[in-house]
Amino acid sequence: MSISVIVLAAGQGTRMSSSKPKALQTLAGKPMLSHVLSEVEKTKPDQTIVVHSPGHRDLVKNVATNFSEIKLVAQEKPLGTGDAVKAAIPTLDKGNNILVLLGDVPMIRAKTLKLLKEGVEKADILVLTTKLENPYGYGRIKRDEQNNVMAIVEETECNDEEKEINEINSGIIAFSREHIEELLSGLGASNKKGEYYLTDAIEMAHNKGLKVDTIITSSSEVFGVNDKKDLAEAERLKRAELTDALMEQGVTICDPSRIDIRGTLKCGKDVYIDVNTVFEGDVELSDGVTIRPFASISNSYIGENTEIKPYSTVDNSKIGNNCIVGPYARLRPGSDLKNESRVGNFVEIKKSTIGEGSKVPHLTYVGDTTVGKDSNIGAGTITCNYDGANKHDTQIGDNVFIGSGVELVAPVLIEDGATIGAGSTISKSAPKGKLTLERSKQKTIDGWQRPTKDKDKK
């Protein structure tokens, strides 16, 4: 069952009002084309070709490089789907059957592609269809009295009777290699748009006595995206698909309509996800993780029984087991929280390690810092890591206590067991097991008068 897959992605997407082509519009955190190619890759085709417009080769190439051995072919002029497939013919491996997909139909599943791959072995042409209550805008599947497929009639070419047909063409069609080139060469452009419709090959095949079969699937799987309203609907469909899969695995999602998954979300057992949460890139939640409302997590790992409290942001970070983050915490890239650690409200961590059992409870900035075990960083502490030109490291040992309102001017070392007095600015190493502080002597000025407003003086 050798097969070549051709993905048509040359659409300009005029109705998108975007500088990006239609197939590269973002859906669930990835270009629509990426979703299609991901499903294609699962079927292990012998060859995959993406047809693009000449001006978008580099953009399409950036997406294709994430997949193995994608060949790119330019459709020099926008002359329709038939012309796009014809452009790919010289690149096809000999003897392979052909499966044509659309870059703007991103909900297609590998399971269905496998059915098409297998089914075209028994038919000359196999069309993926669905039925819609309102088929407006789609090509209709026209059948004869014996229920054989006679033709696909595009919306703009339908007469009144044909417009009443509710079985529609998805645009996804499999062809046996034996007949594809002959059918393509016979296509004309005598329609209202002056384009070469791939769908016209169906009527030609019927007239030649070739076998044309169909596979019917759900309307959501073949939902086509033409404008930003369609894109929003596709986002809703994708969200439902992803959340359904997670809930089937046992994840508790409070409201599946109020969660956004813009990438890959992997969950362990007994994971709880509250409302208005966003997951981007590759995120893994281990057993027993709780995500509270309005949390945003991207490209991060979260360990067992850890809780991310409301309005917290976790970006490219690693969090251990039994940790608490937030509320209103921000973990920037490179943050590494070890087991049993805590980062509280209005705390920002950047490119730092917070040791096992250590706490940064509130109102603190920690950057380019390594904190040891069981240390406590007081409220209002700042690691002064930037001198205006370069970043510098702060080293904080085990069992350190840092009082409130402290500034640690990097590079600086706070040794194990040290205590830093509140309100200190520390620019030199603080020795092990001792109290270190730096303050001006407190004074009270006798005879001082509080300033008054000029109007009060009068």
C-alpha positions in Angstrom: 0.0 0.0 0.0 2.5 2.6 -1.2 1.1 6.1 -1.0 2.2 9.7 -1.6 0.5 12.4 0.3 0.0 15.8 -1.3 -1.0 18.6 1.0 -2.4 21.7 -0.7 -1.3 24.8 1.1 -1.0 27.5 -1.6 -4.1 29.4 -0.5 -3.4 33.1 0.1 -6.1 33.4 2.8 -7.3 36.8 1.5 -10.3 36.6 3.9 -7.9 36.2 6.8 -6.6 39.8 6.3 -3.2 38.4 7.3 0.4 38.5 5.9 0.5 34.7 6.5 -1.0 32.2 4.1 -4.2 30.5 5.2 -2.6 27.1 6.1 -0.1 28.8 8.4 -2.8 30.6 10.6 -2.4 29.5 14.2 -4.7 26.9 15.7 -4.2 25.6 19.3 -0.7 27.1 19.3 0.5 25.6 16.0 0.0 26.4 12.3 -2.9 24.6 10.8 -0.4 22.9 8.4 1.4 21.5 11.4 -1.7 19.7 12.6 -2.3 18.2 9.2 1.4 17.0 8.9 1.4 15.6 12.4 -1.5 13.3 11.5 0.0 12.4 8.1 3.3 11.4 9.8 1.4 8.9 12.0 0.3 7.0 8.9 3.9 6.6 7.7 3.4 7.5 4.1 6.1 6.8 1.5 6.3 10.4 0.5 4.8 13.8 1.6 4.6 16.8 -0.6 3.4 20.3 0.3 2.2 22.5 -2.5 2.7 26.2 -1.6 2.6 29.6 -3.3 6.0 30.9 -4.6 6.0 33.9 -2.2 5.5 31.7 0.9 8.2 29.0 0.4 10.3 30.1 3.4 7.3 30.3 5.8 6.1 26.9 4.7 9.7 25.5 4.9 9.9 26.6 8.6 6.9 24.5 9.4 7.9 21.5 7.2 11.4 21.3 8.8 9.7 19.9 12.0 8.7 16.8 10.1 10.7 14.2 8.3 11.4 14.4 4.6 8.8 16.9 3.4 9.2 17.9 -0.2 8.0 21.4 -1.2 6.5 22.3 -4.6 5.4 25.7 -5.8 2.2 26.3 -7.6 3.3 29.2 -9.8 -0.2 30.7 -10.4 -3.4 30.2 -8.3 -5.3 28.2 -10.9 -7.2 25.9 -8.6 -6.8 22.6 -6.8 -6.4 20.6 -10.0 -3.5 22.7 -11.1 -2.0 22.4 -7.6 -2.0 18.6 -7.8 -0.7 18.7 -11.3 2.3 20.8 -10.1 3.2 18.0 -7.7 3.0 15.2 -10.2 6.7 15.4 -11.4 7.8 15.0 -7.8 5.8 11.9 -7.1 7.4 8.5 -6.6 6.4 6.1 -9.3 3.7 3.6 -8.6 2.4 5.2 -5.4 -1.3 5.9 -4.9 -2.1 9.5 -4.1 -3.9 11.0 -1.1 -4.7 14.7 -1.5 -5.2 16.7 1.7 -5.9 20.4 2.4 -3.8 22.6 4.7 -6.9 24.5 5.9 -8.7 21.3 7.0 -6.7 20.9 10.3 -9.0 18.5 12.3 -8.3 15.5 10.1 -7.2 12.4 12.1 -4.6 9.7 11.3 -7.3 7.0 11.8 -9.3 8.4 8.9 -6.2 8.8 6.7 -5.4 5.1 7.2 -8.9 4.2 6.1 -8.4 6.2 2.9 -4.9 4.7 2.4 -6.4 1.2 2.6 -9.6 1.9 0.8 -8.1 3.3 -2.4 -6.5 -0.1 -2.9 -10.1 -1.3 -3.8 -11.3 1.7 -5.7 -10.0 4.0 -8.4 -11.0 7.1 -6.4 -12.1 7.4 -2.7 -13.7 10.6 -1.5 -14.0 11.7 2.1 -17.5 13.2 2.7 -19.8 14.3 5.4 -23.4 15.5 5.7 -24.4 19.0 6.8 -27.7 20.5 7.7 -26.5 23.7 5.9 -24.2 22.7 3.1 -23.8 26.2 1.7 -20.3 26.8 0.3 -19.3 23.2 -0.2 -19.2 21.0 -3.2 -22.1 18.5 -3.3 -21.8 14.8 -3.9 -24.1 14.0 -6.8 -25.2 10.3 -7.1 -27.1 8.4 -9.7 -30.2 6.2 -9.1 -28.0 3.3 -8.1 -26.3 5.6 -5.5 -23.0 5.6 -7.4 -21.0 8.9 -7.2 -21.5 10.7 -10.5 -19.8 14.0 -9.8 -18.8 16.7 -7.2 -20.5 19.9 -8.1 -19.0 23.1 -6.6 -21.3 25.6 -4.9 -20.9 28.2 -7.6 -21.9 25.7 -10.2 -24.9 24.1 -8.5 -28.4 24.4 -9.8 -31.3 24.7 -7.4 -31.8 20.9 -7.2 -28.1 20.2 -6.5 -28.1 22.9 -3.8 -30.5 20.7 -1.8 -28.0 17.9 -1.5 -26.5 17.7 2.0 -23.7 15.3 1.4 -20.6 17.4 0.8 -17.0 17.0 -0.4 -14.4 17.5 2.2 -11.7 18.2 -0.4 -9.8 15.1 0.8 -9.6 12.6 -2.0 -7.5 9.4 -2.6 -6.6 8.4 -6.2 -5.1 5.2 -7.6 -1.9 6.1 -9.5 -3.1 4.3 -12.6 -5.6 7.0 -13.6 -4.5 10.3 -11.9 -2.4 11.7 -14.7 -5.0 11.0 -17.4 -7.7 12.6 -15.2 -5.6 15.7 -14.5 -4.7 16.2 -18.1 -8.5 16.2 -19.0 -9.4 19.0 -16.5 -10.7 22.2 -18.0 -11.2 25.7 -16.6 -14.6 26.6 -18.1 -16.2 27.3 -14.8 -17.1 30.7 -13.3 -13.8 31.1 -11.5 -11.7 30.0 -14.5 -9.9 27.5 -12.3 -9.0 23.8 -12.7 -11.1 22.0 -10.1 -9.7 18.7 -8.9 -13.3 17.7 -8.2 -14.1 17.7 -11.9 -12.0 14.5 -12.1 -14.8 12.7 -10.3 -17.3 13.2 -13.1 -14.6 12.3 -15.7 -13.9 9.1 -13.8 -17.6 8.1 -13.6 -17.9 8.6 -17.3 -14.9 6.4 -17.9 -16.5 3.7 -15.8 -14.0 3.9 -13.0 -15.0 3.0 -9.5 -15.6 6.0 -7.2 -16.4 5.3 -3.5 -16.8 7.4 -0.5 -16.0 7.3 3.2 -18.3 9.5 5.4 -17.0 11.1 8.6 -18.0 13.7 11.1 -18.5 17.3 10.1 -16.0 18.4 12.7 -13.2 16.3 11.3 -13.5 17.9 7.9 -14.3 21.5 9.0 -12.6 23.9 6.6 -11.2 27.2 7.7 -11.6 30.2 5.4 -11.7 33.2 7.7 -11.1 34.2 11.3 -14.6 33.2 12.3 -13.9 29.7 11.0 -10.6 29.8 12.8 -12.3 30.5 16.1 -14.8 27.7 15.5 -11.9 25.3 14.7 -10.3 26.4 18.0 -13.5 25.4 19.8 -13.5 22.1 18.0 -9.9 21.4 18.8 -10.4 22.4 22.4 -13.2 19.9 22.7 -11.1 17.2 21.1 -8.2 17.7 23.4 -10.2 18.1 26.6 -12.3 15.0 25.8 -9.1 13.0 25.5 -7.8 14.2 28.8 -11.0 13.6 30.7 -11.1 10.1 29.3 -7.7 9.6 30.9 -9.1 10.7 34.2 -8.1 14.4 34.3 -10.6 16.6 36.1 -11.4 19.7 34.1 -13.9 22.0 35.8 -15.2 23.5 32.6 -13.8 22.2 29.2 -15.0 25.4 27.5 -12.8 27.5 29.7 -9.3 26.0 29.1 -6.9 26.7 26.2 -4.4 24.0 25.1 -2.0 25.5 22.6 0.4 22.7 22.2 0.8 19.3 24.0 -0.5 18.7 27.5 0.5 15.5 29.1 -1.2 14.6 32.5 -0.8 12.0 35.1 -3.4 10.6 37.5 -5.7 12.8 39.7 -4.8 16.0 37.9 -7.2 18.9 38.6 -7.5 21.9 36.2 -9.7 24.8 37.1 -11.2 27.4 34.8 -9.6 30.0 32.5 -6.2 28.2 32.4 -3.8 28.3 29.4 -1.2 25.7 28.4 1.2 26.5 25.7 4.0 24.4 24.0 4.9 21.1 25.7 3.6 20.9 29.3 3.6 17.9 31.6 1.6 17.7 34.8 2.5 14.8 37.1 0.1 12.8 39.4 -1.9 14.9 41.8 -1.1 18.3 40.3 -3.7 21.1 40.9 -3.9 24.1 38.6 -6.0 26.9 39.9 -7.9 29.6 37.9 -6.2 31.9 35.5 -2.9 30.2 35.6 -0.7 30.2 32.5 1.8 27.5 31.9 4.1 27.0 28.9 6.9 24.5 28.1 7.2 23.3 31.7 7.3 20.3 33.9 5.3 20.2 37.2 6.0 17.4 39.7 3.6 15.3 41.8 1.1 16.9 44.2 2.2 20.5 43.3 -0.3 23.3 43.3 -0.2 26.3 41.0 -2.4 28.9 42.6 -4.5 31.5 40.7 -3.0 34.1 38.3 0.4 32.5 38.2 2.7 32.3 35.2 5.1 29.4 34.6 7.3 29.6 31.6 10.0 27.2 30.5 10.5 26.0 34.1 10.8 22.8 36.1 8.9 22.4 39.4 9.4 19.5 41.7 7.0 17.5 43.9 4.9 18.9 46.7 5.6 22.6 45.8 3.3 25.6 46.0 3.5 28.4 43.5 1.5 31.6 43.8 -0.9 33.2 43.7 0.3 35.9 41.4 3.8 34.3 41.0 5.9 34.5 37.9 8.4 31.8 37.0 10.5 33.0 34.0 12.6 30.7 31.8 15.3 28.7 33.6 13.5 28.5 37.0 14.0 25.2 38.8 12.0 24.6 42.0 13.1 21.5 43.9 10.8 19.3 46.0 8.8 20.9 48.9 9.8 24.5 47.9 7.4 27.4 47.8 7.2 30.6 45.8 4.5 32.9 47.0 2.4 35.9 45.8 4.1 38.6 43.7 7.4 36.7 43.5 9.4 36.7 40.3 12.0 34.0 39.7 14.3 34.0 36.7 17.0 31.5 35.7 17.3 30.4 39.3 17.2 27.2 41.5 15.2 27.2 44.6 16.5 24.3 46.8 14.4 21.6 48.5 12.2 23.0 51.3 13.2 26.6 50.6 10.7 29.4 50.6 10.3 32.7 48.8 7.0 33.7 50.2 6.2 37.1 48.8 7.1 40.4 47.1 10.6 39.3 45.9 12.7 39.1 42.8 15.3 36.3 42.5 17.4 36.2 39.3 20.5 34.3 38.4 20.6 32.7 41.8 21.1 29.4 43.4 19.3 28.8 46.7 20.2 25.8 48.9 17.9 23.7 51.1 15.6 24.9 53.8 16.3 28.6 53.3 13.9 31.5 53.7 13.9 34.6 51.6 12.1 37.5 53.3 9.6 39.8 51.8 10.9 42.6 49.5 14.2 40.9 48.9 15.9 41.8 45.6 18.9 40.0 44.0 20.6 42.8 42.1 21.9 40.7 39.3 22.4 43.3 36.5 25.1 46.0 36.6 23.9 47.7 33.4 26.0 45.6 31.1 26.3 42.1 32.5 24.4 39.6 34.6 26.0 38.2 37.8 25.2 35.3 40.0 24.1 35.1 43.6 24.8 32.0 45.8 22.7 31.3 48.8 23.5 28.3 50.9 21.4 25.9 53.0 19.4 27.0 56.1 19.9 30.7 55.3 17.5 33.3 56.7 17.2 36.6 54.8 15.2 39.3 56.4 12.7 41.6 54.7 13.8 44.4 52.4 17.2 43.1 51.7 19.2 43.8 48.5 21.8 41.2 47.5 24.3 42.9 45.1 25.7 40.2 42.8 28.1 38.6 42.6 27.7 37.6 46.2 27.8 34.5 48.4 25.6 33.9 51.4 27.1 30.9 53.2 25.2 28.1 54.9 23.3 29.0 58.1 23.8 32.8 57.6 21.2 35.3 58.7 20.9 38.6 56.9 19.3 41.4 58.9 16.3 43.2 57.5 16.9 46.3 55.4 20.5 45.4 54.6 22.3 45.9 51.3 24.8 43.1 51.0 27.7 43.3 48.5 30.2 41.1 50.2 30.2 37.5 51.3 28.1 36.7 54.4 29.9 34.1 56.6 28.5 30.8 57.7 26.2 30.7 60.8 26.5 34.4 61.6 24.3 37.5 61.5 25.3 40.0 58.8 23.6 43.3 58.4 24.4 46.7 56.8 22.5 49.7 57.9 23.0 53.4 58.6 22.6 54.3 62.3 19.1 55.4 63.1 18.8 59.0 64.1 16.0 61.2 65.5 16.4 64.9 64.6 15.2 67.2 67.4 13.5 70.5 66.4 12.6 69.3 62.9 9.5 70.9 61.4 7.3 69.1 58.9 7.0 71.1 55.7 3.6 72.9 55.2 1.8 74.0 52.0 2.1 77.6 51.0 -1.6 78.2 51.4 -1.4 77.1 55.0 1.4 79.5 55.7 -0.8 82.4 54.6 
